[in-house]
Every structure is written in C-alpha cells, then in structure tokens.
Amino acid sequence: MWPKCLCCAWTHTLKLQNAQPVNKWVKLLRRIQEVFSQLSFRTASPRDDVLDHAATARNITTSTQLQGWTPLLVLTGVATTLGSSIPVGYNIGVMNTPAHIIREFCNETVAARYGINMGPSQLNILWSIIVSVFLVGGVTGSLSGGWVADRFGRKGAVVINNILGIFGAILFVSSRHAGSVEMLLLARLVVGLSSGLVTSTIPMYLTEIAPLSIRGAMGVLCPLGLTVGVLVAQILGLQSMLGQQETWHYLLGLFALLTLLSVVALPFLPESPKYLYIVRGQEERGIKELSRLRGVALEQLEEELEGLRAAHKAEQELAANGVSWNMGTVARAPSLRLPLMLVCALQAGQQCSGINAVFYYSVTIFESAGLSNQGSQYASIGAGGVNLLITIIAIPLVNRFGRRPLALASCWSAAVCLVILCISITYINAVSWMPYFCIFAVLSYVFCYGFGLGPIPYFIGSELFLVGPRPVAMSFGSMANWGGNFIVGMTFPSVQSMIGQYSFLLFAASTVLLALFLKYYLPESKGRDPCDIAEMLKYGLRSQINVIPSASKLSRHRNSSVCAPDTASMSSRHRRISDIKNPDSLVLEIPSPLSPAEVFANSSVLGSPAAIIQHNNSYTNLPAIPELPGKNTTLSSNISEPIINDTTSPMSIHPVLSMPRIMPSIPENLAGASSRLEEVLSVTQKSDEADEQGNKRDNL
C-alpha cells in the first residue's frame, strides 16, 4: 500500500513554511492516497519476481490446455480433410494408373463421333490437354480463392468447393455413358477449380480457427489429405480394383462419396471468428464462434478478444484511408514483397523439386529401372505410402522443431536424394542389386520431401501475413503451386526424352536454389505473432531474419494502425482496466517510492511536495501534479539533472522499462485514475478558497 509515513515526512520537510499550505498539501495527498488505494501497489522483490513468473507460467500452461484440441475443432479438421483435401489428392493421382484405358476411350470416341482416326502424336496432344486442363482449373480456382474467402466467408468457400467437386464427379461418371470426351474435359476443369479453391482457402481456414499451440498441426491437415488422396487413387486404380475398361469412370468420380459424407457436418462447422469480427464486422457472431471453438466461457478469452478488437480497429483505419487488399495492392506493397516472395517460392519450389514428376510418371520411372508393369505399380503405391507416413509424422514435428529447420533440412536432403537417384538409374545395369537401390532412392526422396517441402508451403502464408492481405497472399501462393505443377507436367516428358535420368539434376538444382533463398530470408514462425514477422520482413531483401526486434519496437508496431496482432498471441499487457473483471485485484510491480530518508537527502532538490510527487510519478507514467503559481519556479530545471542524468543512482533507470512482461500497460490502466486526480484537485482548490474567505472574515 502507499506508505502512510510519507505525509509525515513531507510535513516535517515543510515545517518552516506556514501551517496553512502544509495542511493544504496533507489534505491533497491523503485524498490522492484514497484514489490509489483502489489499486494494490506493492514493492517488488527478487523472491516475488520468481513466484510471479512461476504463477504466470502455470497460467500460460492452463490457457494452452484450454485452447488445445476441442471436439468442434476436431470435427472441422476431419470434415474439411475428408470432403475437400482428400478429393484434391485423389484427382491428382487418379489419372496415372488407368491412363492407357482412358486413352483408348478417347480414341474410340473421337473416331465414332467425328470420324477421325487419331495417330499417336494427336492422341498424345489430346491426352496432354485432358491432364493439363485440371491444372488450368487449379490456377483459376487459386486466383479466385481470395475473393471467394472474403465474399462468402471461409466456411462458404468450403461449401462452394464441395458443390463443384460433386458436380465434377457427376460429369466423370456420365462421360462414358454419354460417350463424350468434352464431358470428360469439363469434369477435369471443374474439379481443378474446386482443387484450386481448396489449396488457397482450407489451410487459411484451419489456421485461423486454431489456437496458437496447435496452429502448425492444423495447417498440416490439408497436405495430409492430399497425400491420403494420392495413395487411395493409386490403390483403387490397380487393374484388380477399379482400373478396368468397364469401371474407370466410376473410379474417377468415387471421391464424391467422401464429399457427400462431409456435407452432413457442414451445418455444424464454425465460421472463422477472425473473418466475422475483422472482415465482416460482425462482432457478436465472431465472439460467439470463438467461444464455441475454444469450448470455454468468454471470461477466459480476454486475450483473444482484445486481439480481435485491435485487428478490427486497424482494418477500419485502413478502410477509412481508402486501403483495400486486392491482388494489385498486395503485389505492389513494399512491406509485403518479401513475405509474398517466400510464399510463392515455397509453393512453386515444392513442384519444381520433382515430386509430381515422380507421381505423375512413377510407373514409367520404375519400369525404366527394370521392374515389370505390375511391380512398377506396387512400387508407386509404396512411394505413396511412405509419403503418407512421413506426412502423419510431420504433424507433431512442425510444432516441435519449427518451420524453418524442417524446410531447410527437407530441401537439402531431397536434393541429395535426387542426385543419388540420377546416379542409380544411370548405372542400373552395372550390378544386380542396383534396381532395388534405385527404388530405395525414390522412397528416400519421398521421405525427405514429406516432412518439410510437402506440408509447410501450404500453410506458411497464414503465418507470414496478417488477416487483411492473407487471403490474397494465399491465392498467390496457390497459383504459384498450380503453375509450377503445370510447367512440370508439360515439360518433364520432353525433357526426360532428351536427357533421360539427368532431368532429375534440374530438380536438384532448383531445390538447392530454394534452400539458399530460405536460409537467408525465411524466419521461424513457430509460436510467433504475424505482426512480429511483418515487422521483421518489411525491409524486403534487406531484412535480417536473425535480428530480433527490440521490445519497444514491437510494442510500438503492435499498437500502430498498420499492424493488427493475431488474437492467439495478444499479450495481457494490452488489456484495458475496463476489460478486467476485478480491478481491485490488479497487482502492479513497481519499485518502492521515495523513503523519508531519501526525501531529506534530496531536500535541496525536492523542495516541495509537488517535486516529490513528480519524482515518484515517473515510475507510473502519471502526469506530475503541477506546482502552484509562485512556488518553486526553478523546480523543473533542478529536478531533471540529478534524477535523469545521474547514472549511478538507482533512480536513474526508468523502472517502467525494466518491469516484467506480465505487468499491464500503466498509462491505459490508470487513465481513469488520472481523471479522478483532476477531480481531487478541483475539490481541493474550492476547499482552499472557502478556508481563505473564512480566515478573512475572522480577521475582520
């Protein structure tokens, strides 16, 4: 509590002055003491610091446990993975195994309908169009993903891509019965649109609804679904399964069963609270959805709610200044240039690392390695199984080791595996065991790709960008992914026919270049606020990712209108006292005020109660009580030098800068106290005037 002996010390210091000013100051100080008694002040000691930090750690642990996996969060992850992510991977890998059967269907259909007998080159062109139109749809869907996510919401984007997927499956099944190649082309285009929407919106949706503690794990669910879909398509495409002349059209549309299953859960899925609160301005709905997701009462979500308020305020200020996030503004913004380059480089580099070359042409690669057709199919399925296994393992890995170490390790190891694969195919006939070593090299490459290059590019954009430009940035990244997929799919057969196995050296070189770029410019985003990442990367290629911004810079940046902090990592020091349920229980850690001994020791400097108040208020950032006119006119010049410039004095270091992070922001919390001080001063002044008038009447 405020020391009661301080009033006595000041009274003793002013004993040479007349009694009336002394009594006036005593009244004033005691009324000020009543104001400050509403807040619990105590002197900080080392032991108290240890206990307080331990209590804070326990509170953080409890908060993390409360904001982990909840039933609604699990339901959302499962529904989006089954109905959206798995169909994307399924459509990527389903055309591989039954390719020769579908090519025969196209040749017979064109001959029967148009009377054209296509040669091998013409059939290859038609087949290339069927394969590539899926990628064109993916690019188009990616470009529109940001607009769809903002216009219809994150949950609305899930509904739209599910509708497109079901429509594409109907076209697939009907194409054989109708004998229409055009219907097959349209179906591939529609599922491509759906897939592009999925890769640009689903990772963003999952990471926005996830708490900070499991944000990385939720981000991995989308690439996990893609991996499962590729593997399921490879297994069902076997000739012993659905890869037959009579059933291939059912094989292409079978993914719709998973989409229909997930549609049952759609009414129960939540909308992103950040989208509702920040983008749409629907505060009550956003708070309600946040409470549903976390499974706790609103009183336990003060930090996230404060983050939503700050982000919403920042977006409102940007909108008032005429700033709207679209593809043009995001691409031209200098502060967003490096994050955008990182997202696009990771997405395009994922495809240019050779992974789709392995899956698109895996059977051909294994056949060239000396395996039979059936053995090549099983080897391709084995590669898909390895990819699935390591993607499952990547869920805890990204939360434990971070994004940057896994991405770099994946790039370097994948490049080495590609070089080994090239060498093993070159000398495949040198020894009898070399074909098996070639298969081992392929599986090793898939393993190294799966724990970094596979999952991280899909969700890294949601950690490098704030809520405003995030949908557009995710669209750019998804477009780069599908564009790289298109380039590899169109050029790899020609490059392989020209240089053979040495084409894998091109993929290795591309992966090495990506690793070098990430080494110098990719920061670690694990457990960090996107606001901090934005502050670090705003200088473009001159940014230094290994230099952590100072706490003062981060505080100023978080409080600026440009940067709206993410809700998951808002610190309690940003809360206002009006948001605290029990202000009387608030504890502030401050050094002790001036003791009477220090008052007497500095009596030449602190010659009035106002000077002492001004000195002690430097610890709390309160405005000092002004000196009365005519009293100590030289106070301001005398008080500054001994206190501020005296570096040897323990009072010279500003205690506010050294306070623990658990302490709330004092100027905000004491805003109400400052206004009450003004009321006390006005009341005191009126009381003094009444006393003076009474003394005059007595004298008369």
Secondary structure, 3 states (H helix, E strand, C coil): CCCCHHHHHHHHHCCCCCHHHHHHHHHHHHHHHHHHCCCEEEECCHHHHHHHHHHHHHHHHHHHHHCCCCHHHHHHHHHHHHHHHHHHHHHHHCCCCCHHHHHHHHHHHHHHHHCCCCCHHHHHHHHHHHHHHHHHHHHHHHHHHHHHHHHCHHHHHHHHHHHHHHHHHHHHHHHHHHCCHHHHHHHHHHHHHHHHHHHHHHHHHHHHHCCHHHHHHHHHHHHHHHHHHHHHHHHHCCCCCCCCCCCHHHHHHCCHHHHHHHHCCHHHCCCCHHHHHHHCCCHHHHHHHHHHHHCCCHHHHHHHHHHHHHHHHHHHHHHHCCCCCCHHHHHHCHHHHHHHHHHHHHHHHHHHCCHHHHHHCHHHHHHHCCCCHHHHHHHHHHHHHHHHHHHHHHHHHHHHHCHHHHHHHHHHHHHHHHHHHHHHHHCCCCCCCHHHHHHHHHHHHHHHHHCCCCCHHHHCHHHHCCCCCHHHHHHHHHHHHHHHHHHHHHHHHHHHHHHHHHHHHHHHHHHHHHHHHHHHHCCCCCCCCHHHHHHHHCCHHHCCCCCCCCHHHHHHHHHCCCCCCCHHHCCHHHCCHHHCCCHHHCEEEECCCCCHHHHHHCCCCCCCHHHHHHHHHCCCCCCCCCCCCCCCCCHHHHHHHHHHHCCCCCCCCCHHHHCCCCCCCHHHHCHHHHHHHHHHHHHHHHHHHHHHHHHHHHHC
